[in-house]
Amino acid sequence: MTARSTDYAYFDDRFAHETGASVNPLATKQEQLANIRQIYPPEREALGVVAIGIELADPSRAT
């Protein structure tokens, strides 16, 4: 398994650099931003955003 993390200033920055499909492939960018902002108010978002990505090194071992 490999992992990475990327820091962003705001959720908009995260969506400008990474696809929304990596979080929820069934929701649009606008829907995802609205959902995230219901959980994290502006004062929490102002603390920064961390995107964490995890990939299996050998996808055949996923089961």
N, C-alpha and C positions, 0 to 999 in steps of 0.2 A: 504494500500500500504506500502511496505517496501522498503527501499533504502540502498545502501551501496556504499562506495567509497574505492578504493585501489590505493595507489601511487606506481608508478614504475619509475625506472631511465630512461628506454628507451622503445620504442615500442616492441622490441624483447623480453624484460622481460615480458611485458603484455601478449604477445602471448605464452610465455613459461608457464604461470600460468593460463591462461583462454582460452577457446575455441574461435576460430575465428567465429564459428557459432553464438555466442552471439552478434556479430556485424553485420555480413553479411553471412548468411548460404549458399549463392550461390557463394561465392568467396573463393579461397584457401587462406591460410595464406600468401603466397608470393604475391598474387594479392592484398590482403588487405594492406600489408606493403607498396607495391609500390604506391597504391592509397593514403594512409595516408601521405607518404613521399612527394607526389606531393603537398600536402596542407601545411605540416609542414616541413620546411627545417631543416637541422641538428642543426643549432643554436637554433631553437625553441624547437626541441626535447630534446636538452641538458638541457632545463629548467625542464624537468620531464614530466611524463605522469600520468594522473588520469583516472582510469576506474570507471565509475559510472554504477551501476546496479539497476534496478527498477523492482519490482515484485508486482503484485496485491495480496493483502491479501486474497481477495475472487474473484477468476477468474470468477465465475458465474455472477459477476456484471460488466463484461467488456463491455456488450452491453447496 
